[in-house]
């Protein structure tokens, strides 16, 4: 069964713009979840284009909506220490109990020819690590976060993090689902061990053939751990065409056919008036039949 949400990139828009779209979506049962991203500088357009910090904005939107589940696609693991992130998430859950999904990914790593990560991380004093270290840090973060939400006190001795007598109170009303984004072999191992939801960008970022192969690879990693692959929800992001909704519907149908059932419609800014209802009427309802 398909589940639909929207993603609103907080670049070049105001809080009022974002709130308008989220509150409209909150009134539409066809839209079940809503998402931001977690970057400190824009990934497109001039570097000084206004962009809002993801967790602060998420909290504000959570406080002004009633029904939607919500999160980030995805929080960069390097940006905040995992114990701090778990505490932040528990506080957001106190604002909107039972609705938070913690979206988490490796974050920016050293990649040949990449300049965006170095620009963003350099501006905010964040380390740019190797892909292998990034995945290793992500695995530790998943352990720390889950334990902070479920255990009274604990110590943690990892390769990257050492914590003493950790306490997180109040804990979330229920353990927020953990969504992990990524598609590399090592990341899929972390997904299989820790995630409730796996997210991967859809076309045009990744082809259907690639997504199908990665979906099968994740099944294999689940099986190797003794986990039922069906216990892991498969999620993807779709770039919405305002000009050609039929093309977007066709992509959704193809994604569903390869087992990706948690569909996030990426609404490009600036957001037209009534864009959430338009998405429900033009894409979600026709695709749900």
N, C-alpha and C positions, 0 to 999 in steps of 0.2 A: 504494500500500500504506500502510495506516495505521500510525502510530507513536504509542504512548501513554506519557504521563508523569503525574506528580502534582506539585501545588504545595501547599506547606505554609506558610501565612502565619505568621511567627514572632511573633504578637501574643497575649498572654494565655496563653502556653504556656511550658513549661520546655525546657531543652536535652534533658532525659530524654524528654519527650514527642516532640520532633522526631526524636531518635535512634531511638526505638522505631519510628516510622512509616517512616523511611528504611531502617533495617536490615530491616524486614519487606519493604519494596518491593524491596530489593536481592536478595532470595531468590526473587522472582517474575519469571520471564522475560517475562511479558506487559507488565510495567512497564519501559520502557527508559530513562527519564530522570526526574529529580527537580529541583524548583525552589524557591527562596525568592523573596521580594521584597527591595527595597532602599530602605527608608524608615527615618528616624530617630525619627519620631513616628507613632503609629497613625493610620490614616485613618478609623477608626470607633471608637465608644465613647469613654470619658473619655480625655483627653490624657495622663493619668498611668498608663494601662494599660501594664504591662510589655511592652517590645518589644526584640528583640535586633538588634544591628548585623549587616547582611547578610553582609559578606565574612568577618568573623571566624567567624560561625556556619557559613558554607558550608565553610570550611576544616576546622572541627572535624568536620562531617558527612562530608566527603570522606575524611578520615583513618580513619573508622570504617565505611566501605562499600568494596566491592570491584568492583562491576560497573557500576552506574548511571553514565550521563553526567549532568552536573549544571550548574546555573548560576542566574542571577537573571532573573526577569521583572519588570522589567529594572533594571539598574544605571542610576541617574540620572547623566547625563554631567556635570552641574555639581558633583556632590558631591565628586569627586576629580579632580585634574589628570590628563590622559590618560597622561602618562609614568609617573606614580605608579601608575595603574590597570594599565597594561601590565606593570609590574614586579610588582605584587601578583598578577596573573593568572599570570605565569610562575612565581611561587613556589607558588601553589596547584597548578599543573600538576606541579610537582616532587613535591608530596605525593601526587597521584593522576594519574600520567602518562597523557595521552591521553584523559582523560574530561571535561575542562572545556569548556563552551560559554560564551563571553562574551556575555551578554545586555546590550544597551546601548540607551538611549533618550535623547531630548532632555532629560528631566528636567522639573522644574517651571518654568513660565514665567508671565509676567503674563497673566492671563485675566480678563475682566470678571466681577465677582461672586465670584471664587474667594477663599477665606480659608485653605484648608488649606495651600497652597504657602507663602503668606506666614508662616503660623504655624510650619511646619516649618523653612523656610529661615532665618527670623529667629532661631529658637532656636539654630541652629548657625552663624550668621554667614555664610550662603551667599548669593550674589547672586541676585536674581530678575530674569531678563533677558526681553526680548521674544521672542515665538515665532520671529521671523526670525533673531535672534542665536542662539537656542538651536539651530536647525538648522545654522547656519553653524559653530557650535562643535562640533556632533556630527560634521560632515563632516571637520573638522580632526582630531578625536580618532581617527576611523577610520584616517586616513592615518598618524598618529603610532604608534598601537598596532600596526598591521600591519608598519610598518617596523621597530619595535623588536623584533618577533619574527622578523624575516627578514634584517635587515641588521646588519653588524658595528658600524658607526659612521655617524652622519649628523648634519647640521644641519637645522633646520626653521625656516622663516620664514613664519608665517601671520599672518592678521589678529588672531588671539586668542592665539596661542602662539608663542614664540621659544625654541628649544632649541639648545644648542651641544654638539657632540661627544657625542651620546647613545650610551650603551652599555647593553645589557641582557643580562647573563649570570647564570645559565644561561638559555638560551632554552627555550621549551616543547618537549616531545618531538616534537610536531607542531603546526603552527599551529592553535590552537583555532578552531573555527567561530565566526563572528561572527553573532549573532542581533541584529537591530534591531527594536525595537517602535515602533509608531506608524502613523498612517494619513493624515496630512495630505499635500497634494500635494508640498510641499517635502521632507518626510521621506521620501516614497516615492522621490524622486530619489536620496537618500542610500542607501536600501535597495538600489535597482537597481544602484548603482555599487559598493557595498562589502559587502553582506550575503551570507551563505550561507543564512540562515533569516530569514524575515519573520514577526513575531508581531503579532497584533491581538486584542483582547478580543472574545469572542463574546457571544451573548445571555446576560443581558439588557442588557449594556452597549451592544452594537451589534446592529442587526437583520441578518437574513440578506441582505436586499436591499442594505443598505449594504456589507456585507462582500463580496458578489459584485461590486458596482461598484468597490470599492477593489482587489479582486483583478485585475479587468480593467485598471484604471488602472496597476497595477504592471506588468502585461504590456506595456503601451504604453511605459512608461519603460524597461523592459529592451530592448525592440525599438529604441528610439531610440538606445540606447547600443551596439547590436550584440550584446547579450547574449541568449542563449537563455533565455526565461522559465522553461523547465523546469529550469534549473540552480539555481533558487532555491526552497528548501523553504518551503511556506506553513504557518504555525503559528497556533494559536488556543487560547484559554483557555475552559474551560467550568465554570461554577459547578455543583457536584455537589449533587443533592438526595438526602440520606440517606433521606428519607421516600418518594420517588418515583423510584427508579432508572430506571424505564421512560421517564419524561419526559427524563431526562438522555441515555439511549440514543437517543431520538428526535432530540434536538438534535445529537448526534454524527453521526447519519446525514445530517441536513440539511447540516451543515458539510462533511462529506466530499463530498457531492454537488456543492458549488460549488468544490471543489478544495483545501480546507484539510485536510491529511492528517497534520500533526504536532499531535496533540491532547493538551493539558495539562488534567488534571482537577484543579480547584481544590477541595481538601478544607477545609471550614470548620472552624476550631477552636471548641471543644475536639475533639480527634480521638478517636472511639470506639475501643475495643479492636478490633484486627484490621481497621482501616479500609483498609489497603492491599490485603489479600486480598479484602475485600468489594468494593473498586473493581474488582479484577481479575475476580472471579467475576460481579458483577452488571452491570458496564458494559463492561469492555474485551473479555472473551472473547465475549459475545453480539454486540458491535459489530464484531468482527473477522471474523465469518463471511461 
